[in-house]
């Protein structure tokens, strides 16, 4: 099953490090893809970035969705060490290391 790819602002983090899923780009992606957030859903999260030549090279990481009562919004737990550029994901596929890189951790 393909994980939905949803835009996030990695700077929009709760104090515990979870990424809030409430920015306009996130809401637009969720709506466009008809994704309904639920506990335990795994999403591929991305944010815009570019390489040295100015070519698109998004930041990506998998996130585990939960509802934060404290934040009063949906959030995603991510492993900040696993945030990588999209081009790095292609390298991981080639090397067979993709499982390790795509395993979100619960916090």
N, CA, C and O atoms as a MOPAC input file, in Angstrom:
PM7 MOZYME 1SCF
protein

 N      0.83700 1    -1.18300 1     0.00000 1
 C      0.00000 1     0.00000 1     0.00000 1
 C      0.88700 1     1.25500 1     0.00000 1
 O      1.84400 1     1.35100 1     0.76800 1
 N      0.55900 1     2.18900 1    -0.85500 1
 C      1.31500 1     3.42400 1    -0.96400 1
 C      0.87700 1     4.38200 1     0.13900 1
 O     -0.31600 1     4.61000 1     0.34200 1
 N      1.85500 1     4.93900 1     0.84700 1
 C      1.55000 1     5.92000 1     1.89200 1
 C      1.25400 1     7.25700 1     1.23600 1
 O      1.95900 1     7.65900 1     0.31000 1
 N      0.21500 1     7.96000 1     1.70200 1
 C     -0.02800 1     9.30200 1     1.16900 1
 C      1.17200 1    10.20700 1     1.44800 1
 O      1.77900 1    10.13800 1     2.51700 1
 N      1.50300 1    11.05300 1     0.47400 1
 C      2.59200 1    12.01200 1     0.61100 1
 C      1.97000 1    13.37000 1     0.90100 1
 O      1.25700 1    13.92300 1     0.06400 1
 N      2.24100 1    13.90400 1     2.08200 1
 C      1.56800 1    15.09500 1     2.58400 1
 C      2.59500 1    16.16900 1     2.92800 1
 O      3.59500 1    15.89800 1     3.59300 1
 N      2.33200 1    17.40100 1     2.46100 1
 C      3.19300 1    18.53700 1     2.77000 1
 C      3.09900 1    18.87900 1     4.26300 1
 O      2.01400 1    18.84700 1     4.84300 1
 N      4.23500 1    19.20400 1     4.87700 1
 C      4.27300 1    19.70300 1     6.25500 1
 C      5.30300 1    20.81500 1     6.36100 1
 O      6.16400 1    20.98000 1     5.49700 1
 N      5.19100 1    21.56200 1     7.43000 1
 C      6.19600 1    22.55800 1     7.78700 1
 C      6.96300 1    21.96300 1     8.96000 1
 O      6.44100 1    21.91100 1    10.07400 1
 N      8.19500 1    21.51400 1     8.72600 1
 C      8.97200 1    20.87200 1     9.78300 1
 C      9.26700 1    21.82300 1    10.94200 1
 O      9.66200 1    21.37200 1    12.01700 1
 N      9.08500 1    23.12100 1    10.74400 1
 C      9.27100 1    24.08300 1    11.82900 1
 C      8.02200 1    24.19200 1    12.70600 1
 O      8.06800 1    24.80200 1    13.77500 1
 N      6.91600 1    23.61000 1    12.26500 1
 C      5.65500 1    23.64200 1    13.00100 1
 C      5.58000 1    22.43200 1    13.93000 1
 O      4.70200 1    21.57900 1    13.79800 1
 N      6.51400 1    22.37800 1    14.86400 1
 C      6.62300 1    21.22800 1    15.76100 1
 C      6.09500 1    21.56800 1    17.14900 1
 O      6.25100 1    22.68400 1    17.64300 1
 N      5.47200 1    20.57600 1    17.75300 1
 C      5.03600 1    20.68500 1    19.13900 1
 C      6.27300 1    20.58100 1    20.04300 1
 O      7.33100 1    20.14900 1    19.58500 1
 N      6.15300 1    20.97000 1    21.30900 1
 C      7.31200 1    20.88400 1    22.21600 1
 C      7.93700 1    19.49100 1    22.30200 1
 O      9.13600 1    19.36600 1    22.55500 1
 N      7.13200 1    18.44000 1    22.09300 1
 C      7.67200 1    17.07600 1    22.15400 1
 C      8.30000 1    16.63700 1    20.82600 1
 O      8.74600 1    15.49600 1    20.70100 1
 N      8.33500 1    17.53900 1    19.83000 1
 C      8.97000 1    17.23200 1    18.55800 1
 C      8.03700 1    16.70700 1    17.48700 1
 O      8.43200 1    16.59600 1    16.32600 1
 N      6.80700 1    16.38300 1    17.85300 1
 C      5.85600 1    15.91600 1    16.84900 1
 C      5.51100 1    17.07100 1    15.91100 1
 O      5.45100 1    18.22600 1    16.33200 1
 N      5.28700 1    16.75000 1    14.65200 1
 C      4.95400 1    17.75200 1    13.64800 1
 C      3.44100 1    17.95100 1    13.63000 1
 O      2.67900 1    16.99800 1    13.47400 1
 N      3.02000 1    19.20600 1    13.79200 1
 C      1.58100 1    19.51200 1    13.73800 1
 C      1.11300 1    19.39600 1    12.29000 1
 O      1.78600 1    19.85600 1    11.36800 1
 N     -0.04100 1    18.78000 1    12.10700 1
 C     -0.60400 1    18.56800 1    10.77900 1
 C     -1.73200 1    19.56000 1    10.51900 1
 O     -2.83800 1    19.17400 1    10.14100 1
 N     -1.43600 1    20.85500 1    10.73000 1
 C     -2.49500 1    21.85600 1    10.62400 1
 C     -2.13600 1    23.05400 1     9.74900 1
 O     -2.87900 1    24.03600 1     9.73300 1
 N     -1.02600 1    23.00400 1     9.02600 1
 C     -0.71400 1    24.14700 1     8.15400 1
 C     -1.53200 1    24.04100 1     6.86500 1
 O     -2.03600 1    22.97000 1     6.52800 1
 N     -1.65700 1    25.14600 1     6.15800 1
 C     -2.52500 1    25.19500 1     4.98400 1
 C     -2.10400 1    24.19600 1     3.90900 1
 O     -2.96300 1    23.56100 1     3.29900 1
 N     -0.81100 1    24.04400 1     3.66400 1
 C     -0.35000 1    23.07400 1     2.66900 1
 C     -0.70600 1    21.64700 1     3.05600 1
 O     -1.03200 1    20.83000 1     2.19500 1
 N     -0.64400 1    21.34600 1     4.35000 1
 C     -1.01500 1    20.02300 1     4.84800 1
 C     -2.50200 1    19.78300 1     4.62100 1
 O     -2.90300 1    18.74100 1     4.10300 1
 N     -3.30700 1    20.75100 1     5.01300 1
 C     -4.76100 1    20.63100 1     4.87100 1
 C     -5.14200 1    20.46800 1     3.40000 1
 O     -6.01100 1    19.66200 1     3.06700 1
 N     -4.49100 1    21.23400 1     2.51900 1
 C     -4.77400 1    21.12300 1     1.08100 1
 C     -4.41200 1    19.74300 1     0.54300 1
 O     -5.18700 1    19.15800 1    -0.21400 1
 N     -3.23800 1    19.20600 1     0.92300 1
 C     -2.84100 1    17.87600 1     0.45900 1
 C     -3.79600 1    16.80200 1     0.98300 1
 O     -4.19300 1    15.90600 1     0.23800 1
 N     -4.16100 1    16.89200 1     2.25700 1
 C     -5.08900 1    15.91600 1     2.83200 1
 C     -6.42200 1    15.93900 1     2.09000 1
 O     -6.97800 1    14.88900 1     1.76800 1
 N     -6.92800 1    17.13300 1     1.82300 1
 C     -8.20200 1    17.27900 1     1.12100 1
 C     -8.10800 1    16.76200 1    -0.31100 1
 O     -8.96700 1    15.99800 1    -0.75200 1
 N     -7.06900 1    17.17400 1    -1.04100 1
 C     -6.90500 1    16.78600 1    -2.44200 1
 C     -6.79300 1    15.26800 1    -2.58900 1
 O     -7.30800 1    14.68900 1    -3.54600 1
 N     -6.11400 1    14.62900 1    -1.63100 1
 C     -5.91500 1    13.17800 1    -1.70300 1
 C     -6.98800 1    12.40400 1    -0.95100 1
 O     -6.95100 1    11.17500 1    -0.90100 1
 N     -7.93900 1    13.11900 1    -0.37000 1
 C     -9.03500 1    12.52500 1     0.39100 1
 C     -8.52800 1    11.59700 1     1.49600 1
 O     -9.02200 1    10.48400 1     1.68000 1
 N     -7.51800 1    12.09700 1     2.23100 1
 C     -6.94100 1    11.34900 1     3.34700 1
 C     -7.62300 1    11.79500 1     4.62200 1
 O     -7.66100 1    12.98500 1     4.93400 1
 N     -8.15900 1    10.84200 1     5.35500 1
 C     -8.77400 1    11.12000 1     6.64700 1
 C     -7.79200 1    10.68300 1     7.73300 1
 O     -7.42400 1     9.51100 1     7.81400 1
 N     -7.37400 1    11.63200 1     8.56300 1
 C     -6.40600 1    11.31900 1     9.61100 1
 C     -7.03400 1    10.39800 1    10.64400 1
 O     -8.20300 1    10.53900 1    11.00400 1
 N     -6.23000 1     9.45300 1    11.11100 1
 C     -6.66200 1     8.51300 1    12.15200 1
 C     -5.43300 1     8.03400 1    12.90800 1
 O     -4.31700 1     8.07200 1    12.39000 1
 N     -5.64900 1     7.58800 1    14.12500 1
 C     -4.56700 1     7.06700 1    14.95700 1
 C     -3.85300 1     5.93200 1    14.23300 1
 O     -4.48700 1     5.01800 1    13.70500 1
 N     -2.52200 1     6.00600 1    14.21600 1
 C     -1.72200 1     4.93300 1    13.65100 1
 C     -1.48200 1     4.99200 1    12.15500 1
 O     -0.74400 1     4.16800 1    11.61400 1
 N     -2.09800 1     5.96200 1    11.47300 1
 C     -1.87300 1     6.11900 1    10.03800 1
 C     -0.41800 1     6.53800 1     9.80700 1
 O      0.10000 1     7.40000 1    10.51700 1
 N      0.23300 1     5.93700 1     8.83100 1
 C      1.60400 1     6.31500 1     8.47700 1
 C      1.55800 1     7.11400 1     7.17500 1
 O      0.99900 1     6.66800 1     6.17300 1
 N      2.15500 1     8.29600 1     7.21200 1
 C      2.20700 1     9.19200 1     6.06700 1
 C      3.65600 1     9.44100 1     5.68300 1
 O      4.54800 1     9.38900 1     6.53000 1
 N      3.89000 1     9.71200 1     4.40700 1
 C      5.17000 1    10.24700 1     3.98500 1
 C      5.01500 1    11.76100 1     4.02100 1
 O      4.16800 1    12.31800 1     3.32200 1
 N      5.81900 1    12.42000 1     4.82300 1
 C      5.75500 1    13.86600 1     4.99600 1
 C      6.87600 1    14.50600 1     4.19200 1
 O      7.98600 1    13.97700 1     4.12500 1
 N      6.57400 1    15.65800 1     3.57700 1
 C      7.60500 1    16.32700 1     2.78600 1
 C      7.53100 1    17.82900 1     2.96100 1
 O      6.50000 1    18.37900 1     3.34900 1
 N      8.63700 1    18.47700 1     2.67200 1
 C      8.72600 1    19.93200 1     2.67000 1
 C      9.64700 1    20.33200 1     1.52400 1
 O     10.55900 1    19.59100 1     1.15800 1
 N      9.39900 1    21.49900 1     0.97100 1
 C     10.17700 1    21.97300 1    -0.17700 1
 C     11.63600 1    22.22900 1     0.19000 1
 O     11.94200 1    22.69600 1     1.28700 1
 N     12.51500 1    21.91900 1    -0.73200 1
 C     13.92100 1    22.26400 1    -0.64600 1
 C     14.49400 1    22.13000 1    -2.05100 1
 O     13.81800 1    21.63900 1    -2.95500 1
 N     15.71900 1    22.55900 1    -2.23500 1
 C     16.37800 1    22.48000 1    -3.54200 1
 C     17.81800 1    22.04800 1    -3.35100 1
 O     18.40700 1    22.23200 1    -2.28600 1
 N     18.37300 1    21.46800 1    -4.41000 1
 C     19.78100 1    21.07400 1    -4.36100 1
 C     20.66100 1    22.26600 1    -4.74400 1
 O     20.16400 1    23.37700 1    -4.92900 1
 N     21.94000 1    22.03200 1    -4.85800 1
 C     22.90200 1    23.09300 1    -5.16700 1
 C     22.67800 1    23.75700 1    -6.52600 1
 O     23.11600 1    24.88500 1    -6.75200 1
 N     22.00000 1    23.05800 1    -7.41900 1
 C     21.73100 1    23.59900 1    -8.76000 1
 C     20.34600 1    24.25100 1    -8.83900 1
 O     19.92600 1    24.69300 1    -9.90900 1
 N     19.63900 1    24.30900 1    -7.70500 1
 C     18.31800 1    24.91400 1    -7.68700 1
 C     17.19900 1    23.97600 1    -8.11100 1
 O     16.05700 1    24.40400 1    -8.27600 1
 N     17.52000 1    22.70200 1    -8.28900 1
 C     16.51300 1    21.70300 1    -8.65900 1
 C     15.77400 1    21.24400 1    -7.40400 1
 O     16.36600 1    21.12700 1    -6.33100 1
 N     14.48800 1    20.98800 1    -7.55200 1
 C     13.68200 1    20.51300 1    -6.42900 1
 C     14.28600 1    19.24400 1    -5.83600 1
 O     14.63200 1    18.31900 1    -6.57100 1
 N     14.41500 1    19.19400 1    -4.51300 1
 C     14.94000 1    18.03400 1    -3.79600 1
 C     14.32400 1    18.07600 1    -2.39900 1
 O     14.97100 1    18.47500 1    -1.43100 1
 N     13.06800 1    17.65800 1    -2.31700 1
 C     12.28400 1    17.77700 1    -1.09400 1
 C     12.90800 1    17.03800 1     0.08700 1
 O     13.60600 1    16.03700 1    -0.07600 1
 N     12.63300 1    17.56800 1     1.28900 1
 C     12.91900 1    16.84100 1     2.51400 1
 C     11.77500 1    15.86200 1     2.70900 1
 O     10.61900 1    16.24900 1     2.53900 1
 N     12.04500 1    14.60400 1     3.06000 1
 C     11.00800 1    13.60000 1     3.27200 1
 C     11.31500 1    12.76700 1     4.51300 1
 O     12.47100 1    12.55700 1     4.88100 1
 N     10.23700 1    12.29900 1     5.14400 1
 C     10.34100 1    11.39000 1     6.28700 1
 C      8.96300 1    10.78100 1     6.50600 1
 O      7.94900 1    11.40600 1     6.19200 1
 N      8.92000 1     9.58900 1     7.03400 1
 C      7.64300 1     8.98400 1     7.37900 1
 C      7.23700 1     9.43600 1     8.77100 1
 O      8.08300 1     9.66400 1     9.63600 1
 N      5.93200 1     9.56400 1     8.97800 1
 C      5.41800 1     9.99200 1    10.26700 1
 C      4.23400 1     9.14000 1    10.69000 1
 O      3.44500 1     8.69100 1     9.85700 1
 N      4.12000 1     8.92500 1    11.98400 1
 C      3.03800 1     8.14400 1    12.57700 1
 C      2.03300 1     9.09900 1    13.19700 1
 O      2.36700 1     9.85000 1    14.11400 1
 N      0.80200 1     9.07400 1    12.69800 1
 C     -0.23400 1    10.03500 1    13.07900 1
 C     -0.89800 1     9.67100 1    14.40200 1
 O     -1.16300 1     8.50500 1    14.69200 1
 N     -1.15900 1    10.71700 1    15.20000 1
 C     -1.96700 1    10.57600 1    16.41600 1
 C     -2.63400 1    11.92100 1    16.70100 1
 O     -2.22700 1    12.95500 1    16.17300 1
 N     -3.66200 1    11.88500 1    17.54200 1
 C     -4.30000 1    13.13400 1    17.93400 1
 C     -3.70000 1    13.56800 1    19.26100 1
 O     -3.66200 1    12.78900 1    20.21400 1
 N     -3.23200 1    14.80600 1    19.32500 1
 C     -2.63800 1    15.34300 1    20.54100 1
 C     -3.69800 1    16.13400 1    21.30300 1
 O     -4.14300 1    17.18800 1    20.84900 1
 N     -4.09100 1    15.62600 1    22.44300 1
 C     -5.04200 1    16.35300 1    23.30000 1
 C     -4.41200 1    17.65900 1    23.77500 1
 O     -5.08600 1    18.68600 1    23.85200 1
 N     -3.12400 1    17.61500 1    24.09000 1
 C     -2.41200 1    18.79600 1    24.56700 1
 C     -2.38600 1    19.89800 1    23.50900 1
 O     -2.62200 1    21.06700 1    23.81300 1
 N     -2.09800 1    19.51400 1    22.26400 1
 C     -2.02000 1    20.47700 1    21.16400 1
 C     -3.39800 1    20.74800 1    20.54500 1
 O     -3.59400 1    21.74900 1    19.85600 1
 N     -4.33600 1    19.85400 1    20.80000 1
 C     -5.69100 1    19.92600 1    20.22600 1
 C     -5.67000 1    19.90700 1    18.70300 1
 O     -6.40700 1    20.63700 1    18.04100 1
 N     -4.79900 1    19.04300 1    18.16400 1
 C     -4.72900 1    18.87400 1    16.71300 1
 C     -4.04600 1    17.53700 1    16.40600 1
 O     -3.47300 1    16.89100 1    17.28300 1
 N     -4.12800 1    17.15500 1    15.14700 1
 C     -3.42500 1    15.95800 1    14.68500 1
 C     -1.94400 1    16.27400 1    14.54800 1
 O     -1.56500 1    17.36600 1    14.12300 1
 N     -1.11300 1    15.30600 1    14.91300 1
 C      0.33600 1    15.44400 1    14.83300 1
 C      0.92100 1    14.16100 1    14.24700 1
 O      0.23900 1    13.14100 1    14.15000 1
 N      2.18000 1    14.23000 1    13.86300 1
 C      2.89000 1    13.04200 1    13.38500 1
 C      4.20900 1    12.92200 1    14.13300 1
 O      4.98800 1    13.87300 1    14.20200 1
 N      4.44500 1    11.74900 1    14.69000 1
 C      5.72800 1    11.45100 1    15.31800 1
 C      6.69900 1    11.06300 1    14.21200 1
 O      6.40000 1    10.21900 1    13.36800 1
 N      7.86100 1    11.69300 1    14.23500 1
 C      8.88500 1    11.38400 1    13.23700 1
 C     10.20200 1    11.09800 1    13.93500 1
 O     10.40700 1    11.45600 1    15.09500 1
 N     11.07100 1    10.45700 1    13.21300 1
 C     12.44900 1    10.27100 1    13.65400 1
 C     13.25500 1    11.34600 1    12.93700 1
 O     13.52800 1    11.21400 1    11.74400 1
 N     13.63600 1    12.39600 1    13.63300 1
 C     14.35400 1    13.51900 1    12.99900 1
 C     15.65500 1    13.06800 1    12.33700 1
 O     16.11300 1    13.69100 1    11.37900 1
 N     16.24300 1    11.99800 1    12.83900 1
 C     17.47400 1    11.46600 1    12.23500 1
 C     17.20300 1    10.85200 1    10.85800 1
 O     18.12600 1    10.66600 1    10.06600 1
 N     15.92100 1    10.53400 1    10.57500 1
 C     15.56800 1     9.88600 1     9.31400 1
 C     15.14900 1    10.87600 1     8.23100 1
 O     14.90100 1    10.46900 1     7.09600 1
 N     15.06200 1    12.17200 1     8.55700 1
 C     14.71700 1    13.16300 1     7.53600 1
 C     15.83000 1    13.17000 1     6.49600 1
 O     17.01100 1    13.25300 1     6.83000 1
 N     15.43700 1    13.08200 1     5.24400 1
 C     16.41900 1    12.98200 1     4.16900 1
 C     15.88700 1    13.71400 1     2.93900 1
 O     14.69700 1    14.01900 1     2.85000 1
 N     16.76700 1    13.98500 1     2.01100 1
 C     16.33400 1    14.53900 1     0.73300 1
 C     15.74600 1    13.41000 1    -0.11900 1
 O     16.15300 1    12.25400 1    -0.00600 1
 N     14.79900 1    13.76300 1    -0.95900 1
 C     14.16900 1    12.76900 1    -1.83600 1
 C     15.22000 1    12.02700 1    -2.65700 1
 O     15.08500 1    10.82400 1    -2.88000 1
 N     16.24800 1    12.71100 1    -3.10300 1
 C     17.29200 1    12.05800 1    -3.89500 1
 C     18.01700 1    10.98600 1    -3.08000 1
 O     18.49100 1     9.99800 1    -3.64100 1
 N     18.10600 1    11.17400 1    -1.76200 1
 C     18.73300 1    10.16500 1    -0.90400 1
 C     17.87300 1     8.91500 1    -0.83900 1
 O     18.40100 1     7.81000 1    -0.71600 1
 N     16.55400 1     9.06900 1    -0.91900 1
 C     15.66200 1     7.91400 1    -0.90700 1
 C     15.93900 1     7.01500 1    -2.09200 1
 O     15.90600 1     5.79000 1    -1.96900 1
 N     16.21200 1     7.61500 1    -3.24700 1
 C     16.53500 1     6.81900 1    -4.43200 1
 C     17.80300 1     6.02600 1    -4.20800 1
 O     17.90100 1     4.87500 1    -4.63200 1
 N     18.78300 1     6.63400 1    -3.54200 1
 C     20.02200 1     5.92500 1    -3.22100 1
 C     19.75500 1     4.76400 1    -2.26800 1
 O     20.35600 1     3.69700 1    -2.40200 1
 N     18.84800 1     4.97000 1    -1.30000 1
 C     18.52600 1     3.90600 1    -0.34900 1
 C     17.86000 1     2.72900 1    -1.05200 1
 O     18.14200 1     1.57300 1    -0.73800 1
 N     16.97000 1     3.02500 1    -2.00700 1
 C     16.33600 1     1.94100 1    -2.76900 1
 C     17.40800 1     1.12200 1    -3.48400 1
 O     17.37000 1    -0.10800 1    -3.48000 1
 N     18.33900 1     1.80200 1    -4.08100 1
 C     19.38700 1     1.12000 1    -4.83900 1
 C     20.25500 1     0.24700 1    -3.92800 1
 O     20.72500 1    -0.81300 1    -4.34000 1
 N     20.46100 1     0.69700 1    -2.69400 1
 C     21.31600 1    -0.03700 1    -1.75700 1
 C     20.54900 1    -1.05200 1    -0.91600 1
 O     21.16300 1    -1.79900 1    -0.15400 1
 N     19.21400 1    -1.09800 1    -1.03600 1
 C     18.41800 1    -2.05000 1    -0.26300 1
 C     18.20500 1    -1.63600 1     1.18100 1
 O     17.79800 1    -2.46800 1     1.99300 1
 N     18.46400 1    -0.37800 1     1.53400 1
 C     18.32600 1     0.08300 1     2.91000 1
 C     17.01200 1     0.81600 1     3.16600 1
 O     16.88200 1     1.45700 1     4.20900 1
 N     16.05000 1     0.75100 1     2.27900 1
 C     14.84000 1     1.55900 1     2.38100 1
 C     13.99300 1     1.19500 1     3.59600 1
 O     13.39000 1     2.08800 1     4.18900 1
 N     13.92100 1    -0.06800 1     3.99100 1
 C     13.12200 1    -0.44500 1     5.16300 1
 C     13.58600 1     0.30100 1     6.40300 1
 O     12.76600 1     0.84600 1     7.14200 1
 N     14.86500 1     0.33100 1     6.63000 1
 C     15.42300 1     0.99800 1     7.79700 1
 C     15.10100 1     2.49400 1     7.78400 1
 O     14.75300 1     3.05900 1     8.82100 1
 N     15.21200 1     3.12300 1     6.64700 1
 C     15.00100 1     4.56800 1     6.54400 1
 C     13.53500 1     4.95300 1     6.65300 1
 O     13.23200 1     6.09600 1     6.99600 1
 N     12.61300 1     4.03300 1     6.37100 1
 C     11.20100 1     4.35100 1     6.35900 1
 C     10.44400 1     3.84000 1     7.57100 1
 O      9.21700 1     3.74600 1     7.52700 1
 N     11.12100 1     3.51500 1     8.62700 1
 C     10.45600 1     2.99900 1     9.80300 1
 C     10.29200 1     4.10400 1    10.83000 1
 O     11.25900 1     4.47600 1    11.49500 1
 N      9.04500 1     4.65300 1    10.97500 1
 C      8.83400 1     5.70400 1    11.96900 1
 C      8.88600 1     5.12400 1    13.37200 1
 O      8.59000 1     3.94800 1    13.58200 1
 N      9.25700 1     5.94500 1    14.31000 1
 C      9.32000 1     5.51100 1    15.68800 1
 C      8.22700 1     6.16700 1    16.49300 1
 O      7.85100 1     7.30900 1    16.22500 1
 N      7.71300 1     5.45600 1    17.47800 1
 C      6.71300 1     6.03500 1    18.37400 1
 C      7.43200 1     6.78400 1    19.48400 1
 O      8.46000 1     6.33100 1    19.98800 1
 N      6.88700 1     7.92400 1    19.85600 1
 C      7.47300 1     8.70700 1    20.95000 1
 C      6.46200 1     8.87000 1    22.04200 1
 O      6.75000 1     9.49900 1    23.06000 1

